[in-house]
Amino acid sequence: MATEKSKQPAPDATRRSEKSRRAIYDAALDLVAEVGYPRTTVEGIAARAGVGKQTIYRWWSSKAEVLLEAFLDLSEQAADEAAPGEPYAIPDTGDLATDLKAVLRMTVDQLKDPRFEAPSRALAAEGVVNEEVGRVFVAKLLEPSLQLYVDRVRAAQEAGQVRPEVDPRIALELWVSPLAQRWLQYTGPISYDYTDTLVDYALHGLAPR
């Protein structure tokens, strides 16, 4: 005859692993925000997450990999909040300037959000000295974001709002790159007025009209 204990369902290893993984993500993001990337360690992440250090090394080889995956997960959550259940795309209202200004204002908000700022800066810095981290960061996060701008500029070309010979991949750098440089190197404040001006300069040029 089976005992009450034997009738209980076996623990769900998949659910337990996902719970641990989520705790590790949260711990990595929290620690980087609190003490900075240099002082964040695998041991510290494990202690904060309530798991053994060996659990982390079973899934990742370094703290950089942990943070990168945690940040990608955070970015996916943000994208899902913006467009639940569907891939995010830059809105097309028919007015390219308005649409670019709107998405860049959202970017300013994100860059100033403490949840995103600390891990973004840490990964950007690590990517300079760690080629593998840099390649993954660009491939999985940066390039998909840039492709959204490419798609929107191409739509504007099809609508006759942008010259057909313009390369969208180069054009987007007129507003994305200055914002990234100002944010990364603290060369000036980032604000809605700043990104609105970038769009105006990019679309209308500097020469007298």
C-alpha positions as CSV (number, residue, x, y, z in Angstrom):
1,M,0.0,0.0,0.0
2,A,1.4,3.4,-1.0
3,T,2.1,5.9,1.7
4,E,1.0,9.5,1.6
5,K,4.6,10.5,0.9
6,S,4.9,8.3,-2.1
7,K,1.7,9.7,-3.6
8,Q,3.1,13.2,-3.7
9,P,4.3,14.3,-7.2
10,A,8.0,14.5,-7.8
11,P,9.5,17.9,-7.8
12,D,9.4,19.6,-11.2
13,A,13.1,20.0,-12.1
14,T,12.3,22.2,-15.1
15,R,10.3,24.6,-12.9
16,R,13.1,24.6,-10.3
17,S,15.7,25.3,-12.9
18,E,13.7,28.2,-14.4
19,K,13.2,29.7,-10.9
20,S,16.9,29.5,-10.2
21,R,17.7,31.0,-13.6
22,R,15.3,33.9,-13.0
23,A,16.8,34.5,-9.6
24,I,20.3,34.6,-11.1
25,Y,19.2,37.1,-13.7
26,D,17.7,39.4,-11.0
27,A,20.8,39.0,-8.8
28,A,23.2,39.9,-11.6
29,L,21.3,43.0,-12.7
30,D,20.8,44.1,-9.1
31,L,24.5,43.7,-8.1
32,V,25.8,45.6,-11.2
33,A,23.5,48.5,-10.3
34,E,24.4,48.4,-6.7
35,V,28.2,47.8,-6.7
36,G,29.3,48.2,-10.3
37,Y,30.5,45.6,-12.8
38,P,34.1,45.3,-11.6
39,R,33.0,44.4,-8.0
40,T,30.3,42.0,-9.2
41,T,31.4,38.4,-8.9
42,V,30.0,35.0,-9.7
43,E,30.2,34.2,-6.0
44,G,28.2,37.4,-5.2
45,I,25.6,36.6,-7.8
46,A,25.2,33.1,-6.5
47,A,24.9,34.3,-2.9
48,R,22.3,36.9,-3.9
49,A,20.3,34.4,-6.0
50,G,20.4,31.7,-3.2
51,V,22.1,29.1,-5.4
52,G,25.5,27.4,-5.4
53,K,28.3,28.8,-7.5
54,Q,28.4,25.5,-9.4
55,T,24.9,26.1,-10.6
56,I,26.0,29.3,-12.3
57,Y,29.1,27.6,-13.9
58,R,26.8,24.8,-15.2
59,W,25.0,27.3,-17.4
60,W,27.6,30.1,-18.0
61,S,31.4,30.4,-18.0
62,S,31.7,33.9,-16.6
63,K,29.9,36.8,-15.0
64,A,29.9,38.6,-18.3
65,E,27.9,35.8,-19.9
66,V,25.4,35.9,-17.0
67,L,24.9,39.6,-17.2
68,L,24.6,39.5,-21.0
69,E,21.9,36.9,-20.9
70,A,20.1,38.7,-18.0
71,F,20.1,42.0,-20.0
72,L,18.9,40.3,-23.1
73,D,16.0,38.8,-21.1
74,L,15.3,42.2,-19.6
75,S,15.2,43.8,-23.1
76,E,12.8,41.1,-24.3
77,Q,10.5,41.8,-21.4
78,A,10.6,45.5,-22.3
79,A,9.8,44.8,-25.9
80,D,6.9,42.6,-25.0
81,E,5.5,45.3,-22.7
82,A,5.7,47.7,-25.6
83,A,4.0,45.3,-28.1
84,P,2.5,42.3,-26.2
85,G,2.5,39.1,-28.1
86,E,4.0,40.5,-31.3
87,P,7.4,41.7,-32.6
88,Y,8.1,45.3,-31.9
89,A,8.4,47.7,-34.9
90,I,8.8,51.4,-35.1
91,P,5.3,52.8,-35.7
92,D,4.6,54.1,-39.2
93,T,2.2,57.1,-39.0
94,G,3.3,58.3,-42.4
95,D,5.5,61.0,-40.9
96,L,9.1,59.8,-40.6
97,A,10.3,62.6,-38.4
98,T,7.4,62.1,-35.9
99,D,8.0,58.3,-35.7
100,L,11.8,58.7,-35.3
101,K,11.4,61.3,-32.6
102,A,8.9,59.1,-30.7
103,V,11.1,56.0,-30.7
104,L,14.2,58.0,-29.8
105,R,12.3,59.5,-26.9
106,M,11.6,56.0,-25.7
107,T,15.3,55.2,-26.0
108,V,16.2,58.2,-23.9
109,D,13.8,57.0,-21.2
110,Q,15.4,53.5,-21.3
111,L,18.9,54.8,-21.2
112,K,18.0,56.8,-18.1
113,D,16.2,53.9,-16.4
114,P,18.4,52.5,-13.7
115,R,17.3,49.0,-14.6
116,F,18.9,49.4,-18.0
117,E,21.7,52.0,-17.5
118,A,24.1,50.0,-15.3
119,P,24.0,46.7,-17.3
120,S,24.1,48.6,-20.6
121,R,27.2,50.5,-19.6
122,A,28.9,47.4,-18.2
123,L,28.3,45.4,-21.3
124,A,29.4,48.2,-23.6
125,A,32.6,48.5,-21.7
126,E,33.2,44.7,-21.4
127,G,32.4,44.3,-25.1
128,V,35.4,46.6,-26.0
129,V,37.9,44.3,-24.2
130,N,36.1,41.0,-24.5
131,E,35.5,40.2,-28.2
132,E,33.1,37.4,-27.7
133,V,30.9,39.4,-25.4
134,G,31.0,42.3,-27.9
135,R,30.0,40.1,-30.8
136,V,27.1,38.5,-28.9
137,F,25.9,41.9,-27.6
138,V,26.0,43.4,-31.1
139,A,24.4,40.3,-32.8
140,K,21.6,39.7,-30.3
141,L,20.7,43.2,-29.1
142,L,22.2,46.0,-31.1
143,E,21.7,44.8,-34.7
144,P,18.0,43.8,-34.2
145,S,17.4,47.3,-32.9
146,L,19.2,48.9,-35.8
147,Q,17.2,46.8,-38.3
148,L,14.0,48.4,-37.0
149,Y,15.3,51.8,-38.2
150,V,16.4,50.3,-41.5
151,D,12.9,49.0,-42.0
152,R,11.3,52.3,-41.2
153,V,13.6,54.3,-43.5
154,R,12.9,51.8,-46.3
155,A,9.2,52.3,-45.8
156,A,9.8,56.1,-46.0
157,Q,11.7,55.5,-49.3
158,E,8.8,53.6,-50.7
159,A,6.5,56.4,-49.8
160,G,8.7,58.9,-51.5
161,Q,9.8,60.7,-48.3
162,V,13.5,59.7,-48.5
163,R,15.7,59.7,-51.6
164,P,15.9,56.2,-53.2
165,E,19.7,56.2,-53.3
166,V,20.0,56.7,-49.6
167,D,21.5,53.7,-47.7
168,P,19.2,53.3,-44.6
169,R,22.0,51.5,-42.7
170,I,24.2,54.6,-43.0
171,A,21.3,57.1,-42.5
172,L,20.3,55.7,-39.1
173,E,23.8,56.4,-37.8
174,L,23.0,60.1,-38.1
175,W,20.8,59.9,-35.1
176,V,21.7,56.6,-33.3
177,S,25.5,57.1,-33.2
178,P,25.5,60.7,-31.7
179,L,23.1,59.6,-29.0
180,A,25.2,56.5,-28.1
181,Q,28.4,58.6,-28.0
182,R,26.9,61.3,-25.8
183,W,25.5,58.7,-23.4
184,L,28.5,56.5,-23.2
185,Q,31.1,59.2,-22.9
186,Y,29.1,61.8,-20.9
187,T,29.8,64.5,-23.6
188,G,26.5,66.1,-22.8
189,P,23.0,65.5,-21.5
190,I,20.6,63.3,-23.3
191,S,17.0,64.6,-23.6
192,Y,14.0,64.7,-25.8
193,D,15.1,68.1,-27.2
194,Y,18.5,66.6,-28.1
195,T,17.1,63.6,-29.9
196,D,14.4,65.7,-31.6
197,T,17.2,68.0,-32.9
198,L,19.2,65.0,-34.1
199,V,16.2,63.9,-36.3
200,D,15.7,67.4,-37.6
201,Y,19.4,67.7,-38.6
202,A,19.5,64.3,-40.1
203,L,16.4,64.7,-42.2
204,H,16.8,68.4,-43.2
205,G,20.6,68.9,-43.2
206,L,22.6,71.9,-42.1
207,A,22.6,74.1,-45.2
208,P,20.1,77.0,-45.5
209,R,16.7,75.8,-46.8
